[in-house]
Amino acid sequence: MLAEEVSSRPEDKGPTFVFGDRVTGRPDLDTLIDGNAELRRGATSIRADRIEYYQPDDQVKSRGNVRINRAGNRFDGPELEIKLDRFEGFFTSPGYRFLSNGGNGRAERIDFLDDKHLTARKASYTTCERNNEATWEPSWVLTADSFEFDLETDVGVAKNAVIRFKKVPILAFPSVSFPLSDKRKSGLLPPTIATSSVSGFEYRQPYYFDIAPNRDATLSPAYISKRGVDLAGEFRYLEPGYSGTLRANILPGDKLRNRDRWSYSLQHTGPINTGIASVGAVGLSMNLNRVSDNDYWRDFQTPGAATSQRLLPNDVILSWGRGFFGTTLRTIKWQTLQDVTSPITPPYDILPQITANYTRVDAPLLGVGRGFDWYVLGELTRFSADRSLTRQPNANRAVTRFVASYPMLGVAGYVTPKIQLHATNYQFDSTLANGSTSASRVVPTFSLDSGLQFERSTDYFGRSFTQTLEPRAFYVRTPFRDQSNLPNYDSGLTDFNFATVFTENAFGGNDRIADANLLTLGVTSRLLEPSTGAEVVRVGVAQRLRFADQRVTTPGALPITDRVSDLLAGASISWTPQWAFDATVQYNQKIRQSERASIGVRYNPTPYRAISAAFRRQRNVSEQIDVGWQWPVNDLWGDKGLDLGEGRGQGGGRLYSVGRLNYSTIDKKLVDSVIGFEYDGCCWIARLVLQRSSNSISNSNTRILFQLELVGFSRIGANTLQTLKSNVPRYQYLREKIEAPSRFTTYE
């Protein structure tokens, strides 16, 4: 049986096979194989000019051109002595190569402690593959007085070690551990080296703690030349029922700001067991974020991190559900990072919000009939903020909403009537302009949604498709209720797009319910692959016809009097897997201009070849061109590389250009930019990245990042991969984590 895992059970030991030009010996005592000698047992094979096998001691002595293969790990040299079953012995002047990551080297002597542990003396280690040239030298090599290889945990430890790149020493260690596979392990991680126009030179040295298979931690102290010493840490946990991440930073006495700087962030989700059988578990979700001051987001920008934002939520949610009933308890407290050049009105803290809902699907309504979808929701919220900034009172708000619909579905279409009743009550902590300390509002809504779907078989440009035609009509009637005296705590006008144009309320939140007497008409047509149903083309248009003015607005906004809304048009085309096109336009027919437009195209013919471009416009607000790419520079002179698949690059000796540019045509300047190059040297990859980020209207921060990746060993320098992955669309790593090959890959 060709099993990947080698059995260590005595009953699975198996027989010993010997081959050679001449075989002599005494039964049950010794065997001598001379000339093209070979000995096999299980996953171990030994080849040499001469092999002596002493059966009572299970001892093998091999001389001349010795090669041993143990479960895919290979060793070769002039002389080997080993106890075959226990795999104890030594090899003089051997070369070696490990199966898991291709790590290889030479040693003065290797001592085998067992089949999973060995020690190499006066040895070298690299992941560069040897070629056939006699003058071959690895691009990088780790040399040490001794190596201890643990093939069970896939960890190597080198004593008195030096790393050389292109024969130049770049790092030295009294002791250093390194991985022999993609498994996690405790130890020093590669340092981060960067320079910034604001913070100066930065050196960060992380240390990783592999606490348990489901828990780990990283401590990352750093020296920042213009600021001081920063201490950072991260702790992650993953349990069967819950998981989370805790991050924290502290920089005492920032020399640029003359104060202590700190931040923390906690994300947690999972149930709490109440111990009460009738109650069961209660869901808990936490998203806590806090920083020391208003300038933190500007000084310590991290792509994708909460500390790069100016509104930091501290959000805790308790949830419980049983059957058709569910309830939540939520609190949100915001930290707003103000900028004098671009101030923000702080959102309201929610201290707390209690929600309960009862939902039924395809059920009777008030004991009558079946097929109704309906729910009842109740919500009580306490809104709190600084009244000097919001200029309106804080309040307790109670909301009750009843929604019922009766979907009537057919083969070629549907009709869904729906009714809603929205009741709201406010209790204010100070008087309104009319002297009231309370207010109430009840608003009913009726809507009728309907659509048809036609299909036909057709051909375009020599391809067969199923073409659909899907007209849709959506009518909404909501009577006017004067809400001009009501404060606004959480409502805002929803964006005008295909996701919101067929909805009842033009506002999000519960403080504004738009009066409506309108009909939305739309039509969509799609081209589908008949065999797979994959969507190749989608085009659609939609428009609202208003039969009366919309008089309900947010504070400071004007009523909507246009009888015909802007025309919304969109298209999405993926004619081939390599090309994709998307466009959405909001067209104002009165002024014959687009209010908003977004047009994008992407070309991705093969792995590591991707280019995208987008144009986004909002009239009188912004107009930007966004271009991103990852492309081999070698294509310019006809070198197309090798098709090795995703996560393996395209072969050595290739240079890749990567980047993303965001250009404002109104301001005539680059808003944000990332430009870099990657060079794949087979067993090493070099990256150089220039990043420019705007942190205010007139200021920006420029960073230069360099990284040298010794493939299968470590990455030395700044974390350019995170920068590229978070900025460049469809960016692919030149080396992804991949599984170790089969031990039969190197079968002899």
N, C-alpha and C positions, 0 to 999 in steps of 0.2 A: 504494500500500500504506500503510495507516494504522499505521505503526510508532511505538512509544513513544520509542525512541532515534532521535535525528536523525543521519543519516549526514553525515560531514564529507568524504567522498571526492569528488574533483572530478567523477568520472563520475556521481555521484548528485546533482549540483547542480540539475538540472532547469531548466525554462523559467521565465521571468518573465512574470506576467500583470498587466495594468493595466486598470482600469475607471474610468469617470468620466462627468460630464456632457459634457465636451469633452476630446478627446485629440488633440494635435498633436505633431509631431516630425519628426526627420530620421533615416532608417535608419542604424543602427549608431552614431549620435552622441548624440542626446538625445531625450527624450520629456517632454512637459508634459501633466499631467492636472489639469484645473481643474473644481472643483465635485464634491462627493461622491467625491473621489479615493480610489482604492484600488490598492495594489501588493502582489503576492504572489510569494513564491518559497519553496518547500519549507515549512518550519515557521515562516516569518516572514511576517507580514501587517502592512501599514502603511495607515492610513486618515487622511485630512486634508482640509482645504478645498482645498489645492493641493499637488501633488507634482511635483518636477522630478527626472528621472532621467538622469544622464550616464553613458552606457554605457562609454566607454573607461576611465573611472576607477571604474566600478561605484558611483558616488556618488549618494546620494539626499538631496534637500533638501525638507523638508516644512514647511508653514506653516498655522497655524490649526486648532485642535481636533485635534491630532495624537494618534493612538493607535497603538501598536506592540505586537504580540503575538509573542513569540519562544518557541516550545515551551511555551506556557502562562504564561510570565512576561510581565506587562503593564505598559506605561508610557504615560502621557498627559501632554500639555503643549502649549505654544504653538508650539515650534520644535524641529525635529530635523534634524541633518545626520549621515549615517552612510554608510560603505562597506558595501554590503549583504552581500557575500560574506564579508569578513573581520570584519564587525560591529564596525568601529572608527568612533567618532564621539562626538557629544555631544548632550545633550537639555537645553534650558533650562527651568527652573521646572517640572520634571515631578512627577507623582505616580507611584507604582509599587506593584506587588503581586507577590510571588513565589508560584509554584504550590505548592512543597514544603510550606510550613507556613502560608501565608496572611499572612506578614509583609508589611507595607505601610508607606508613609509618603510624605513629600514632601521635595524637595531644591531648593536654589538652582540646582544644575546636576549632571548625571550624565555622566560620561565613560565610554564603553564602550571597554575595552581589547581585548576579543574577546568571543565569545559566552558565555564562562564567567566573565569578570572585569570588574568595573565599580567605579568610584569615585563616591561621592555627596558633595557639598560642602554644608555648612550644612544638614544633613538631619535627619530624624526617622525613627524606626522603632517599630512596634508590631504586635501581632497582633490588635488589636481591629478588628472589621469596621465600616466606615463605614455609617451609615444615611442615610436621605434627608433628615434635618433639616439645615437650614443652620447651626444652632448646634452641631452635633455636635462633641464633643471625645472623644478616646480616654481610657479609664479610666487607662491607663498609657502612657507614651511614653518612649523613649530618644532624647535629642537629642545631637548631637555636631558638632564642627567638620568632621569627615570620617568617612565610612564606606568600608571596602573590603569588597566582597562577592565571595566566591569560590564560584561556583555549582558548581564541580567537586568541591570538598571539603565544600560546604554549611557554610561558616564565614563569619561576619561579624566585622569588627574595627572598633571605634569609637574615635576619638581625642578626648580632652577631652570626655568623655561624662557626662551626668547622667540618672538615671532619676527620673521624676516619677510619682507615683501620686495620682490625684485632684488634679492640679496642684501637689502638694506634693513638693519634692525629697526623696528618701529615700536615694539613693546617688550618689556621684560617683567617676569613674575617670579617670586620665590616659590609660589605654588598657584596653579590655576586649574580649574575644572572646566570641562567642555562637553557638549553633547555628542553622542555617537548616533543619534536619531533625532526625530522631532519630539520626543518625550520631554516633558517639563522636568526641571531640576533646580535645586537651590544653588545660588552662587552669584558672582558678579556678572552683570549684564554689560554689553558694550556701552561705553560712555557716549554721551551726546555732546557734540562740539558745534557751536554756532557763534555767529557774530551778528549784532543788530546795531542799526544806526542810533537807537535810543538806549538800550541796555548795555551795549558793548559786548565784550567777549564773554561767552558762557561755557562752562564745563560742568556737566551733570553726570554723576556716577551712580547708576541704580544698582541695587542689590535685591535679588529675587529670593523669596522664601516659598518653597513648595511644601506647604504645611500638611496638606492631605490631598487626595484626589479631587475633592470638592471644595478646597479652600487654598488660597494663596495670598501673598502680600508682597508689595514692592516698596522699598525705601529708596528715595532718590535725592540725596543731598546735592547741592549745586553751588558753585562759585560764579557769581555774576559781577564782572569787573566794576561796573558803575553803580551797583546796588548793594552787594554784600553776599551773605551766605543764605541760601534758601533751603529749607527742609521740607520735603514733600513725601507723601506716602499714599498707598492705595491698598485696601483690603477687600477681597472678593470672596463670596461664599455662595454655594449652590447646594441646597438640601432638597430632599424629595418633595417637600411641600412649599418651600420658600427659597428666595434668592435675593442677593443684593450686592451693592458696591459702596464702599466708603472711601472718599478721597479727602485729603487735607494738606494744606500748605501753610508755612509760617516763614516770614522773612523779617527777622528783627532788625530794626534801625535801617530801613531803606535809605541809602545815601542820596538818592535823587529826590525823594519825597519827605525825608526827615521824619519818618514815622514807621511804626511796625505795620507790616502787611500780612494778611492772612486770608484764608478761604477754607470752606469745607463744603462737601456735597455728599448726600446720602440718598441712594435709591434702594428701596426695599419693596418686595411684593410677596404675598403669601398669606395663608389662613392662620387664624388663632383658634385653637381648640378650647372651647368654653368648658368642656367637661360635663355639659348638660345635654343628655340624649335628645330631648325635645327641641333643643336649639341648634346643636351641631356647631360647625365652625363659622367663624366670622372672618371675612376677608379684610386684609390690611394692606394698604398701598401708601408708601411715603416717598415724597420727592422734596428733599430739604436742601436749600442752597443759601449760602451767606458769604459775603466778602467784607473786607475791612473798610473800604472807602469807595467813593464815586469813581475814582480813576483806575480801579483795578482792571476793568474790562479792556481799557486802553493799553495798560502797561503789560498785561499778561494774556495776550490773545492766544487761545488754543482752539484750532478748528473743531467744531462740533461740541465744545465743552460749554456747560452752563455759565461758567465764569467769563465767557466772551460775550454774554448777553447783558443788556441793560435792565431788563426786568427779570428778577430772580424769584421764582416761586418757592414758597414753603407750604407744601400741599400734603395733607394727610386725609385719607379716605378709609372709613370703615363701611363694609357692605355685608348684607345678609339677604338670603333669599330662600324661599321654600315654596315649591309648587308654582302657582301663578302670581305669588306676592314677592316683592323685593323692596328693600329699603337701604338707604345710605346715609351716613353722617360724614360731613366733609368740612374741613377748615382750610382756608388759603390766606396766607399773609405774604405780601409782596415786599421785596426790597428793590427800590427804584434807584438806579445809578444815574444821577443827573449830570448833564453837560450844559454849561451856560450858553454854548452856541447852538444847542439843539435840545431844549428842555422837553420833558415828558410829563404829561398829567398822570399822576399815579393811578393805577386801577384800584378798585375798592377791595379791601380785605373782606373775606367771608368768614365770620366768626360767630356761629357756624352756619352750616346749611344742612337741613334734614329733608330727605326726600323719601316718599313711599309711593309705590305704584302697583297696580293690579292689572294684568294683561291676559287677554284671551284671544286665541286665533281659531278661526273656523268654528265658532261657538254660538250658542243662543245669546240674544240680547234681551235683557229684562224678561227672560223666560220664554221668549217668542222665537220660533224658527231656529235655523242654523246658518252657518256660512258667514257670520259677522266676525270682523277683526275689530276689537275695541280695547281700550285701556282707560284707566282713571289714574291720574297722577296728582299728588299733593306735595307741596314744597314750601318750606319755611326757611327764610334766609335773613341773617343779620349782616347788613352792609356797614362797614366802618372805614373812615378815612379822615385825613386832615381837612376840615371844612374850609380853612383859609386857602387851600389849593383847589378843592373841587367846587367851592362856592355853591354848595347845596347841602341840605341836611343829611345826616345818616338816618338809616331807617331799618325797621323790621318789615319784611315783605312776605306775604302769604299768597301762594299761587295754587289754584285748583284747575286742572284741565281734564276735560272728558272728550275723547275722540272715538268715533265709530265709523267704520266703512263696511261696504258690502261689495267685495270684488265679484264681478261676473265675467268669468273667463271663458273664452271660446277658442276654437282651433285657429282662427284667423284674426282674433282681436280680443279686446276687453273693454269693459265699462266699469268704473269704480266710483260710485257716489260716496261722499264722506261729509260728516258733520263734526264740528268742534265747538266746544264751549270753554272759553278762557275767562276765569274769574280771578281778580287780583285785589288784595287789600294791603295798604301801607299804613304804618305807624311811624311818624317822624319824631326825631329828638329835638326839633325846633320847628318854628312855624314856616309855612310856605308864604309866597308873595300875597296870597289871598287870605292869610291868617289861619289857615287850617293846619292841624297837626296830624290829620289822617286823610286818607283818600281811598276810594274803591272804584273798580271798573269791571264790567262784564261785557265780553265781546263774543258773539257767535260768528261762526264761519261755515259756509257751505262750499264744497268744491265737487267738480265732476271731471274725472280724468278718463280719457278714452283713446284708444289707438287701434290701428289695423296693421296687419303684416301680410304683404304680398310677396310671392317668390316666383322666380322663373329661372330656367337654365339659359345661359347665354355664353358667347365667346367674345373675347377682346384680345387683339394682338396675338392670336393663335393659342390662347389659353381658355380653358373651360371654367366657368364659374357658376355659382348659384347667386343670383342678384336678388336683393330684397328691396322693397319700397315700404317704408314704415311711417305713415302719417300719424300725427298725434294732436289732439285738441284737449286743452285743459282750461276749465272755467272756474273762477273764484269769485265768490260774493261775500264780502265782509262789510257790515254797515259801519258808518263813521261813529266813533266815540272820541270826544274831545280829550286829548291826553297832553295838551300843551302845558298844563300846570304841574304835571307829574315829573319829578326828577328822573334822570336816566342813570341807572347803575350798571347795567350790563348789556344794553342793546346797541346795535350798530347796523348800518345798511349792509346787506349781504352783497357780495360781488356778483356782477351780472355775467353768468356763464351758463353752460349747458347743464351743470349740476343744480343750479338754483332757479333757473327760469321757469321750471315746472313745480314750484312750491307755493304754498298759500301765503306765507308772510314774507314781505320784502325786508324784514329786520330779523337779526338774530337776537337771542335773549328774550326776556319776558316783560321789559318795560315799555315796549312799543309794539302794538298790533296794528298793522297797516290796514286802513280801509281800502277795499278793493271791489271793483266791478269790472273785471277784465277777462279777456280770453287770450290764451297763449296758443299759438299755432306753430307747429314744427313738422319737419319731415326729415327722415334719415334714409339713406340708401347705402347698402353695403355689398361688397363682392366677397364671397366666401369660397374657399377651396372645397369642392364637393366631397373629397375623400376624407379630409380632416376637420372641416368646419373652421379652419383658421381664417381670421379676418385679414384680407389683403388691402381693401380700400373701404373707407368710411367717409361719407360726406353728409353734412346736415346743415339746416338753417332753422332758425326759430325767431319769433317776433311776438310781442305783446300788443294787443289791441285794447285800449283803455276806454271804457264807456263813461267814466266820470273821473274828476280830478282825485288824486291821492292827497288828502289834506293832512294826514298824520305824518309828522317828520320828527327827526331828532333835533335837539336845540340848535338853533342857528341855521338850519337848512330850510329851503323853500319848498312849497308844495309842488307836486309833479302834475303838470297840466297837459303835457303832450298826449294826444290820443293814440299815437303810434310810437312804440319804443324804438330804440336803435335796433338794427338788424344784426342778429348774431349768426355768424357763419363759421363753419369749421370743416377741416379735412384731415384725414390721416391715411397715409399710403405706405405700405410695406410690400412693394411689388416683388422684391427679392429679399432674402434674409440679410443681404449686405446693405441695402439702402432703406432708409426710413425718412418720412417727411410728415411734419405736423404743422398745422396752421389754424389759428383762431383769430377772427376779426370781429370787433364790435363797431359797426358802421353807423354814423349819424347822417341820416338822409337829408336833414335840414341844412347842414353846413357842407355836406358832401365830403366829409372827412372821417377817418376812423378815430374813434375815441380811444380804443385800445387795439393793439395788434401784437400777435406773437407768432413768429414764423421760424421753424427750425428744421434742419436737415442733418442727417447723420450717415456716414459711410464707414462700414466696418467689414472689409472683405475677408480678413483672416485675423487670428489672434495677433495682438501687438500692432495691428494697423487699424486705427480708429481716428476719425476726424469729425468734428461736429461744429455747426455754426448756427447761431440763433440771433434774431432781431426782435427786440421787445420795445414797444412804444406805448406810452400813455400821454395823450395830448396835453401839452403845456406843463407836464410834470417831469417826464424822463424819456430818454431815447437811447437805448444801449445796444451795442453789438457784442456778442459773446462767442468766442472761438476757443475750442479745446482740441487737443490732439495728442496722440502717441503714435509715432511712426519711425521705422528704421531709416536712418540716414543713408545706409548702404544701398538702398533702392536707387539712389541718384546715379550710381555707376553700375547698375544692373545686377548687383549681388542681392538675390532674393532670400538667401538664408535657407534653413531647413524647416520643414513642417514637423515639429516635435510635439505639437499639441499645447494646450493651455498649461501654464505653470512650469514650463520647461525652457522658455526662451526659444530662440531660433538658431542656436549654435554660437560658438565663440567668435570673437573678433568683430562684433557688431555694435554699432553706435546707434542709439535711439534718441530722438528728440521728443520731449514731452512739455506740455504747457497749457495754460489757459489765460486768455486776455479778455478783460471786460472793459470796453471803451464807451465812454459817454460822448455821444455826438453833440449834445447841447453844451456840455462843459468843455468839449474838445480836449479830453485827457483820459488816461487810463485810470479807472476806479480801483481795480484790483488786478494783480497779475502774478502769474507763476510761470517761470521759464526754466527749463532744465535739460540736462543730457544724462543718459545712462550708457555706460559701456560694459558689455558682457564679455569678460575674459575667460569664460568657461567655469573656472573654479573661483573667480572673483568678479565682483561687479562694483563699479565706481559710479557715484551719482553726484552731480553738482547742480544745485537749485538756487535760483534767485527769486525771492518772494517779496512782493510789495503789497501792503495792506493799508487801506485808509482807516484812520481812527478818529478823524473829525473832518469837517468840511475843508480845512486848509492844511491838515497835517497827515503824514503817513509814516509808516514804519517799514524799513527795508532790511531784510535778513538775507545772508548768504549761508547756505547749508551744504556741507560736504559729507559724504558717507562712503566708506570703503567696506563692502560686504565680502568677507571670506566665506564662500559658500560652504555650508555644512559646519561652520565653526562659529562665526559671530559677525555682527555688523559694527563697525567702528565709525563713530561720527554722529551727526545729527539724525534725527528720525525723519528723514526725507520721505520715507514710504507713506507715513501718515499724512504728510503735507500733499503728496501727489494723489493719494487715494481720495482725499476729501475735496480736492479741487478739480482734478482732471476727469471729465466724463469717460466712463468705461475704461479707466486705467487698469492694466493688468500687471501683477507682479511677474518679474522675470523668473523668479523661483518661488513657487507655491510649496506648502507642505505636502509631501507626497508619501504614500506608503512604501515601506521597504519592499524590494523585489523578492520574488520567490527564491528560496534557496536552490532551486533547480536551475536558476538563471546561470549559475557558474558550475553546473554539474560536470564532473569529470569521470 
